[in-house]
């Protein structure tokens, strides 16, 4: 149910003295409200705040909302981190080195009596590697080795700086056939990161809904607290008026001292009650300030609600429709579903890790050997000298794969726990909806009953006032009737508050509360 557009303002004492009538009723409150709203002094000491303005400020300043939003942003970075596994990686290497080894007897014969083989080289390589969706790793690489040995100088003297240049162009592919094979396994980490980011976002929205629901209820409670202050002020006003009448009647000899004392005692009780009502109003105000991350010492103005309590009406809402809406819209329920999906991905990945590692390793390349490095790096000079290889690599634990088995068992238990949490939340949602609907129905019925009681109490007060003026009643009975009028009106407002709470609870249970403030 939508909030009423009627504004509510706290009645200043000066405005209350202008409102003279029999008892406390809606019309006198509305007139006093309008008068108080025009008091410049009261307005300067109060901060008017509508429910929509409150929610907007809570969304910006509340610590719980900001904290969950920050966690969501942090979790979202995990998607980029996981996607980085598929990013191409470039590698560039350059080295200079010298090796010296003793020749074998056979090498000594071939190398014309050189007992030691010395080689000096500058080696360069550049390559690009990438993880494929199938789980394979492809690397494309080119290398150049510029070298000279003591054998070269001995057999074929050459000008200084003239080196041999050996080039190599090729690729290698390592493709898993069992463990880590397939798109589902390769993308598992990325999928988990996406699901974690989605769950974090849903959690942030659920926290926002909870905080907004709490703030909305606090706002309505502050409105009711301001009604209670009005009621306490109205009691004082009625007692002051009655005291003047009683004193006048006493001076005329028509009323004993005890009746005047009765009114004076009642006035003292009402003034004490006003202090209690103001204290409760301050407590409600500070609860809202806490949600807004403000301190009363920094802003001494009291908060003044400008939205009245929502109107009460009997509405027919289907529990089945409400539950269906909740299962489609509740952020915490959707988050639980995401968690179940996440744990399912983990189970599949853990089961894959129980397989032995069987990798197909292939490679192909061409190379050239030239005195000129430019010729060596020309592909046409290398195609006549190909190299290739195909093979399998197999690795497995000796005995049961205890680590992988433990990971599978843990993943299965986590998935079962996530499913149980989802079922438990669905039961809770159904019960919350049932409770909220019952509260809506009950508060609406009680509101109508108390409204009828209030109307009858006003009529009885009017009759009692006429009897008192005619000397057929006493001050005690008039005070009692005025108190019952005020109390019945507060009960009407209290049922409005209960109805507003039930509305917030139902909208929160359905996951539609934030729709009110968009």
C-alpha positions as CSV (number, residue, x, y, z in Angstrom):
1,X,0.0,0.0,0.0
2,X,1.3,3.4,-0.9
3,X,2.2,6.1,1.7
4,X,-0.4,8.8,2.2
5,X,0.5,12.2,0.7
6,X,-0.8,13.9,3.8
7,X,1.9,15.7,5.7
8,X,2.3,15.4,9.5
9,X,4.0,18.0,11.6
10,X,4.8,18.1,15.3
11,X,2.4,20.4,17.1
12,X,4.1,23.2,19.0
13,X,2.7,24.2,22.5
14,X,1.6,27.5,21.1
15,X,-0.4,25.8,18.4
16,X,-2.0,23.4,20.8
17,X,-3.5,26.3,22.8
18,X,-5.2,27.5,19.6
19,X,-6.9,24.1,19.1
20,X,-9.9,24.0,21.4
21,X,-12.4,21.2,21.2
22,X,-13.8,18.2,23.0
23,X,-11.2,15.5,23.1
24,X,-8.5,14.4,20.7
25,X,-9.7,13.7,17.1
26,X,-8.3,13.8,13.6
27,X,-9.7,17.2,12.7
28,X,-8.3,19.0,15.6
29,X,-4.9,17.4,15.0
30,X,-4.9,18.4,11.4
31,X,-5.7,22.0,12.2
32,X,-3.0,22.1,14.9
33,X,-0.5,20.5,12.5
34,X,-1.1,23.2,9.9
35,X,-0.7,25.9,12.5
36,X,2.5,24.4,13.9
37,X,4.0,24.1,10.4
38,X,3.8,27.9,10.1
39,X,5.7,28.6,13.3
40,X,9.2,29.9,12.2
41,X,10.8,29.1,15.5
42,X,9.7,25.5,15.5
43,X,10.7,25.0,11.9
44,X,14.2,26.5,12.6
45,X,14.7,23.8,15.3
46,X,13.5,20.9,13.3
47,X,14.7,19.0,10.2
48,X,11.7,18.0,8.1
49,X,12.3,14.6,6.4
50,X,10.0,12.6,4.1
51,X,10.2,8.8,3.9
52,X,11.6,9.0,0.4
53,X,14.3,11.5,1.5
54,X,15.2,9.2,4.4
55,X,15.6,6.2,2.2
56,X,17.8,8.1,-0.2
57,X,20.1,9.3,2.6
58,X,20.2,5.8,4.1
59,X,21.3,4.3,0.8
60,X,24.1,6.8,0.5
61,X,25.3,7.0,4.1
62,X,24.5,3.7,5.9
63,X,27.6,1.7,6.8
64,X,26.1,-1.7,6.3
65,X,25.0,-0.9,2.8
66,X,28.3,0.7,1.9
67,X,30.2,-2.2,3.3
68,X,28.4,-4.8,1.3
69,X,28.6,-2.7,-1.8
70,X,32.4,-2.5,-1.3
71,X,32.6,-6.3,-0.8
72,X,30.6,-6.7,-4.0
73,X,33.1,-4.6,-5.9
74,X,36.0,-6.5,-4.5
75,X,34.4,-9.8,-5.4
76,X,33.8,-8.6,-8.9
77,X,37.5,-8.2,-9.5
78,X,37.8,-11.9,-9.2
79,X,36.1,-12.3,-12.5
80,X,38.9,-10.3,-14.2
81,X,41.5,-12.2,-12.3
82,X,40.0,-15.6,-13.4
83,X,39.5,-14.4,-17.0
84,X,43.2,-13.5,-17.0
85,X,44.1,-17.2,-17.3
86,X,42.9,-17.1,-20.9
87,X,45.0,-14.0,-21.7
88,X,47.8,-14.4,-24.2
89,X,51.2,-14.2,-22.6
90,X,54.4,-12.9,-24.4
91,X,57.8,-14.0,-23.4
92,X,61.2,-12.5,-24.5
93,X,64.5,-13.9,-23.5
94,X,68.1,-13.0,-24.3
95,X,71.2,-14.6,-22.8
96,X,75.0,-14.5,-23.4
97,X,77.1,-17.4,-22.3
98,X,80.2,-19.6,-22.8
99,X,80.5,-23.3,-22.4
100,X,83.7,-25.4,-22.1
101,X,83.6,-29.2,-22.2
102,X,86.2,-31.9,-22.7
103,X,85.8,-33.9,-25.8
104,X,85.3,-37.7,-25.8
105,X,87.7,-39.8,-27.8
106,X,85.3,-39.9,-30.8
107,X,84.7,-36.1,-30.6
108,X,88.4,-35.6,-30.4
109,X,88.9,-37.4,-33.7
110,X,86.1,-35.4,-35.4
111,X,87.2,-32.1,-34.0
112,X,90.8,-32.6,-35.3
113,X,92.6,-33.0,-32.0
114,X,90.9,-30.3,-30.0
115,X,90.8,-31.8,-26.6
116,X,88.4,-29.1,-25.3
117,X,85.3,-27.8,-27.0
118,X,84.5,-24.2,-26.3
119,X,81.4,-22.4,-27.5
120,X,80.4,-18.7,-27.1
121,X,76.9,-17.7,-28.0
122,X,74.2,-15.0,-27.8
123,X,70.8,-16.6,-27.6
124,X,67.5,-14.8,-28.3
125,X,63.9,-16.1,-28.2
126,X,60.4,-14.7,-28.3
127,X,57.1,-16.5,-28.0
128,X,53.4,-16.2,-27.3
129,X,51.4,-18.7,-25.2
130,X,47.8,-19.1,-24.5
131,X,45.4,-21.4,-22.6
132,X,42.8,-22.8,-24.9
133,X,39.1,-23.4,-23.9
134,X,39.8,-27.1,-24.4
135,X,42.4,-27.0,-21.6
136,X,45.3,-27.2,-23.9
137,X,48.3,-24.8,-23.8
138,X,49.6,-23.6,-27.2
139,X,53.0,-21.9,-27.5
140,X,54.4,-20.3,-30.6
141,X,58.1,-19.5,-30.4
142,X,61.0,-18.3,-32.5
143,X,64.7,-18.4,-31.5
144,X,68.0,-17.3,-32.8
145,X,71.4,-18.5,-31.5
146,X,74.5,-16.5,-32.7
147,X,77.5,-18.6,-31.7
148,X,81.1,-19.4,-32.5
149,X,83.4,-22.2,-31.3
150,X,87.1,-22.9,-31.2
151,X,86.5,-25.6,-33.8
152,X,85.1,-23.0,-36.3
153,X,88.2,-20.9,-35.9
154,X,90.5,-23.8,-36.2
155,X,89.0,-25.3,-39.4
156,X,87.7,-22.3,-41.3
157,X,89.4,-19.1,-40.3
158,X,87.0,-16.2,-40.7
159,X,87.0,-12.5,-40.3
160,X,86.4,-11.3,-36.7
161,X,82.7,-11.0,-35.8
162,X,81.5,-13.5,-38.4
163,X,79.3,-16.0,-36.4
164,X,77.1,-18.9,-37.1
165,X,73.4,-18.2,-36.8
166,X,70.9,-20.9,-36.1
167,X,67.2,-20.1,-36.1
168,X,64.2,-22.1,-35.1
169,X,60.5,-21.4,-35.8
170,X,57.8,-23.7,-34.3
171,X,55.0,-24.4,-31.9
172,X,54.2,-26.8,-29.1
173,X,50.7,-27.9,-28.0
174,X,50.0,-29.7,-24.7
175,X,46.4,-31.0,-24.7
176,X,45.0,-32.7,-21.6
177,X,42.9,-35.8,-22.4
178,X,41.6,-36.6,-18.9
179,X,42.4,-34.4,-16.0
180,X,41.9,-30.6,-16.8
181,X,40.4,-31.5,-20.2
182,X,37.3,-29.9,-21.6
183,X,35.7,-26.5,-21.6
184,X,33.7,-27.1,-18.5
185,X,36.8,-27.8,-16.4
186,X,38.9,-25.1,-17.9
187,X,36.2,-22.5,-17.3
188,X,35.4,-23.7,-13.8
189,X,37.4,-21.1,-12.1
190,X,36.0,-18.3,-14.2
191,X,32.4,-19.6,-13.7
192,X,32.9,-19.8,-9.9
193,X,34.3,-16.2,-9.9
194,X,31.2,-15.0,-11.9
195,X,28.9,-16.8,-9.5
196,X,30.7,-15.4,-6.5
197,X,30.3,-11.9,-8.0
198,X,26.6,-12.5,-8.6
199,X,26.1,-13.8,-5.1
200,X,28.0,-10.8,-3.6
201,X,25.8,-8.4,-5.6
202,X,22.6,-10.1,-4.5
203,X,23.9,-10.0,-0.9
204,X,24.5,-6.3,-1.2
205,X,21.0,-5.8,-2.5
206,X,19.5,-8.0,0.2
207,X,21.4,-5.9,2.8
208,X,20.0,-2.7,1.2
209,X,16.5,-4.1,1.4
210,X,16.9,-5.1,5.1
211,X,18.3,-1.7,6.0
212,X,15.6,0.2,4.1
213,X,13.0,-2.0,5.7
214,X,14.4,-1.2,9.2
215,X,14.7,2.5,8.3
216,X,11.1,2.6,7.1
217,X,9.8,1.0,10.3
218,X,11.9,3.4,12.4
219,X,10.4,6.3,10.4
220,X,6.8,5.1,11.1
221,X,7.7,4.6,14.7
222,X,9.1,8.1,14.9
223,X,5.8,9.4,13.4
224,X,3.9,7.5,16.0
225,X,6.2,8.8,18.7
226,X,5.3,12.3,17.5
227,X,1.6,11.4,17.7
228,X,2.2,10.4,21.3
229,X,3.9,13.8,22.1
230,X,0.8,15.4,20.6
231,X,-1.4,13.3,22.7
232,X,0.5,14.2,25.9
233,X,0.3,17.9,24.9
234,X,-3.4,17.5,24.3
235,X,-3.9,15.9,27.8
236,X,-2.1,18.9,29.3
237,X,-4.2,21.4,27.3
238,X,-7.4,19.7,28.4
239,X,-6.3,19.5,32.0
240,X,-5.3,23.2,32.0
241,X,-8.7,24.1,30.5
242,X,-10.5,22.0,33.0
243,X,-8.4,23.4,35.9
244,X,-9.5,26.9,35.0
245,X,-13.1,25.9,34.9
246,X,-12.7,24.0,38.2
247,X,-11.1,27.0,39.9
248,X,-13.8,29.3,38.6
249,X,-16.5,26.9,40.0
250,X,-14.7,26.7,43.3
251,X,-14.6,30.4,43.6
252,X,-18.4,30.4,43.1
253,X,-18.8,27.7,45.7
254,X,-20.0,25.1,43.3
255,X,-16.9,22.8,43.6
256,X,-15.0,21.4,46.6
257,X,-11.2,21.6,46.9
258,X,-10.8,17.9,46.4
259,X,-12.0,18.1,42.8
260,X,-9.6,20.9,42.1
261,X,-6.8,18.9,43.6
262,X,-7.8,16.0,41.4
263,X,-7.3,18.1,38.3
264,X,-4.0,19.4,39.5
265,X,-2.8,15.9,40.2
266,X,-3.9,14.8,36.8
267,X,-2.1,17.8,35.2
268,X,1.1,16.8,37.0
269,X,0.8,13.2,35.7
270,X,0.3,14.5,32.2
271,X,3.3,16.8,32.4
272,X,5.4,13.8,33.5
273,X,3.9,11.8,30.6
274,X,4.9,14.5,28.2
275,X,8.5,14.1,29.4
276,X,8.4,10.4,28.8
277,X,6.9,10.9,25.3
278,X,9.6,13.4,24.4
279,X,12.3,11.0,25.6
280,X,10.8,8.2,23.4
281,X,10.7,10.5,20.5
282,X,14.3,11.3,21.0
283,X,15.2,7.6,21.1
284,X,13.5,7.0,17.8
285,X,15.2,10.0,16.3
286,X,18.6,8.8,17.4
287,X,18.0,5.4,15.9
288,X,17.4,7.0,12.6
289,X,20.5,9.2,13.1
290,X,22.5,6.0,13.7
291,X,21.3,4.6,10.4
292,X,22.2,7.9,8.7
293,X,25.7,8.0,10.3
294,X,25.0,11.3,11.9
295,X,25.6,12.5,15.5
296,X,23.0,14.6,17.4
297,X,25.8,16.8,18.8
298,X,26.8,17.8,15.2
299,X,23.2,18.5,14.2
300,X,21.0,19.5,17.3
301,X,17.9,19.8,15.2
302,X,15.2,17.1,15.9
303,X,14.0,15.1,13.0
304,X,10.4,15.8,12.0
305,X,8.6,13.3,9.8
306,X,6.5,14.8,7.1
307,X,4.7,11.6,5.9
308,X,1.7,10.4,7.8
309,X,1.2,6.8,8.7
310,X,-0.1,4.8,5.7
311,X,-3.8,4.6,5.2
312,X,-5.4,1.3,6.4
313,X,-7.5,-0.8,4.0
314,X,-8.6,-4.4,3.7
315,X,-6.8,-5.9,0.8
316,X,-7.1,-9.4,-0.6
317,X,-3.6,-10.8,-1.3
318,X,-3.0,-14.4,-2.3
319,X,-0.4,-16.2,-0.3
320,X,0.4,-18.3,-3.3
321,X,1.0,-15.2,-5.5
322,X,3.1,-13.6,-2.7
323,X,5.2,-16.7,-2.4
324,X,5.7,-17.0,-6.1
325,X,6.8,-13.3,-6.2
326,X,9.2,-13.9,-3.4
327,X,10.9,-16.8,-5.0
328,X,11.4,-14.7,-8.1
329,X,12.4,-11.5,-6.4
330,X,14.0,-12.2,-3.0
331,X,17.7,-11.4,-3.3
332,X,18.7,-13.7,-0.5
333,X,16.8,-16.6,-2.1
334,X,18.4,-15.9,-5.5
335,X,21.8,-15.7,-3.8
336,X,21.2,-19.1,-2.2
337,X,20.4,-20.5,-5.7
338,X,23.6,-19.1,-7.0
339,X,25.5,-20.8,-4.2
340,X,23.9,-24.1,-5.0
341,X,25.0,-23.6,-8.6
342,X,28.5,-22.6,-7.5
343,X,28.9,-25.7,-5.4
344,X,27.8,-27.8,-8.3
345,X,30.6,-26.4,-10.4
346,X,33.0,-27.2,-7.7
347,X,31.8,-30.8,-7.5
348,X,32.2,-31.3,-11.2
349,X,35.7,-29.8,-11.1
350,X,36.7,-31.9,-8.1
351,X,35.6,-35.1,-9.8
352,X,37.6,-34.3,-12.9
353,X,40.7,-33.9,-10.7
354,X,40.4,-37.5,-9.6
355,X,41.3,-38.6,-13.2
356,X,44.9,-39.4,-14.1
357,X,46.8,-36.9,-16.1
358,X,47.1,-37.9,-19.7
359,X,48.5,-35.1,-22.0
360,X,49.0,-35.2,-25.7
361,X,52.2,-33.3,-26.5
362,X,52.8,-32.2,-30.1
363,X,55.4,-30.0,-31.6
364,X,56.5,-28.8,-35.1
365,X,59.2,-26.5,-36.2
366,X,61.6,-25.5,-38.9
367,X,65.2,-24.2,-38.6
368,X,68.1,-22.7,-40.6
369,X,71.8,-22.3,-40.2
370,X,73.4,-19.3,-41.9
371,X,76.4,-17.0,-41.5
372,X,74.0,-14.1,-41.8
373,X,71.3,-13.8,-39.1
374,X,69.0,-12.1,-41.6
375,X,69.1,-15.2,-43.8
376,X,68.7,-17.4,-40.8
377,X,65.5,-15.5,-39.8
378,X,64.1,-15.9,-43.3
379,X,61.4,-18.6,-43.2
380,X,62.1,-19.7,-46.8
381,X,65.6,-20.8,-45.7
382,X,64.2,-22.9,-42.9
383,X,61.4,-24.9,-44.4
384,X,63.7,-27.5,-45.8
385,X,64.7,-28.5,-42.3
386,X,61.6,-29.5,-40.4
387,X,61.3,-31.1,-37.0
388,X,58.2,-32.6,-35.4
389,X,57.2,-34.7,-32.4
390,X,54.1,-36.4,-31.1
391,X,53.9,-38.1,-27.7
392,X,51.9,-38.8,-24.5
393,X,52.6,-37.9,-21.0
394,X,51.0,-39.9,-18.2
395,X,51.1,-39.2,-14.5
396,X,49.0,-40.7,-11.6
397,X,49.4,-41.3,-7.9
398,X,50.5,-44.7,-6.8
399,X,47.3,-45.9,-5.1
400,X,44.1,-44.0,-4.5
401,X,44.1,-40.3,-5.2
402,X,43.5,-39.4,-1.6
403,X,43.7,-35.6,-2.1
404,X,41.3,-35.5,-5.0
405,X,38.9,-37.9,-3.2
406,X,38.9,-35.7,-0.1
407,X,38.2,-32.6,-2.3
408,X,35.2,-34.4,-3.9
409,X,33.7,-35.4,-0.6
410,X,34.1,-31.8,0.7
411,X,32.5,-30.3,-2.4
412,X,29.6,-32.7,-2.2
413,X,28.9,-31.8,1.4
414,X,29.1,-28.1,0.6
415,X,26.6,-28.6,-2.2
416,X,24.2,-30.5,0.1
417,X,24.6,-27.8,2.8
418,X,23.8,-25.1,0.2
419,X,20.7,-27.0,-0.9
420,X,19.6,-27.4,2.7
421,X,20.0,-23.6,3.3
422,X,18.0,-22.9,0.2
423,X,15.1,-25.2,1.4
424,X,15.2,-23.7,4.8
425,X,15.0,-20.2,3.4
426,X,12.1,-21.1,1.3
427,X,10.2,-22.4,4.4
428,X,11.1,-19.2,6.2
429,X,9.8,-17.0,3.4
430,X,6.5,-18.9,3.3
431,X,6.1,-18.4,7.0
432,X,7.1,-14.8,6.9
433,X,4.5,-14.1,4.2
434,X,1.8,-15.9,6.2
435,X,2.7,-13.9,9.3
436,X,2.7,-10.6,7.4
437,X,-0.6,-11.3,5.7
438,X,-2.1,-12.2,9.1
439,X,-0.7,-9.0,10.6
440,X,-2.2,-7.0,7.8
441,X,-5.6,-8.5,8.3
442,X,-5.5,-8.2,12.1
443,X,-4.3,-4.6,12.1
444,X,-6.9,-3.6,9.6
445,X,-9.7,-5.1,11.6
446,X,-8.4,-3.7,14.9
447,X,-8.0,-0.3,13.3
448,X,-11.7,-0.3,12.3
449,X,-12.7,-1.4,15.8
450,X,-10.7,1.2,17.6
451,X,-11.9,3.9,15.2
452,X,-15.5,3.0,16.1
453,X,-14.6,3.0,19.8
454,X,-13.0,6.5,19.4
455,X,-16.1,7.9,17.8
456,X,-18.3,6.6,20.7
457,X,-15.8,7.9,23.2
458,X,-16.0,11.4,21.7
459,X,-19.8,11.3,22.0
460,X,-19.6,10.1,25.6
461,X,-17.2,12.9,26.4
462,X,-19.5,15.5,24.9
463,X,-22.4,14.2,27.0
464,X,-20.2,14.2,30.2
465,X,-19.1,17.8,29.5
466,X,-22.7,18.8,29.3
467,X,-23.5,17.0,32.6
468,X,-20.4,18.7,34.2
469,X,-21.6,22.1,33.1
470,X,-25.0,21.4,34.6
471,X,-23.5,20.3,37.9
472,X,-24.5,16.6,37.4
473,X,-20.9,15.3,37.1
474,X,-17.5,15.8,38.6
475,X,-13.9,16.5,37.4
476,X,-12.8,12.9,37.9
477,X,-15.3,11.6,35.4
478,X,-14.5,14.4,32.9
479,X,-10.8,13.7,33.2
480,X,-11.5,9.9,32.7
481,X,-13.6,10.6,29.6
482,X,-11.0,12.9,28.0
483,X,-8.3,10.4,28.8
484,X,-10.3,7.6,27.1
485,X,-10.8,9.7,24.0
486,X,-7.1,10.4,23.7
487,X,-6.2,6.8,24.4
488,X,-8.6,5.4,21.9
489,X,-7.2,7.8,19.3
490,X,-3.7,6.6,20.1
491,X,-4.9,3.0,19.7
492,X,-6.2,3.9,16.2
493,X,-2.8,5.3,15.4
494,X,-1.1,2.3,16.9
495,X,-3.0,0.0,14.6
496,X,-2.0,2.2,11.7
497,X,1.6,1.7,12.8
498,X,1.1,-2.1,13.1
499,X,-0.5,-2.1,9.6
500,X,2.5,-0.1,8.3
501,X,4.9,-2.6,9.9
502,X,3.0,-5.5,8.3
503,X,3.2,-3.8,4.9
504,X,7.0,-3.4,5.2
505,X,7.3,-7.0,6.4
506,X,5.2,-8.3,3.5
507,X,7.1,-6.2,0.9
508,X,10.4,-7.3,2.3
509,X,9.3,-11.0,2.3
510,X,8.3,-10.6,-1.3
511,X,11.5,-8.8,-2.3
512,X,9.5,-5.8,-3.6
513,X,10.2,-3.2,-0.9
514,X,12.8,-1.2,-3.0
515,X,10.2,-0.8,-5.8
516,X,8.5,1.8,-3.6
517,X,11.5,4.1,-3.7
518,X,12.5,3.9,-7.4
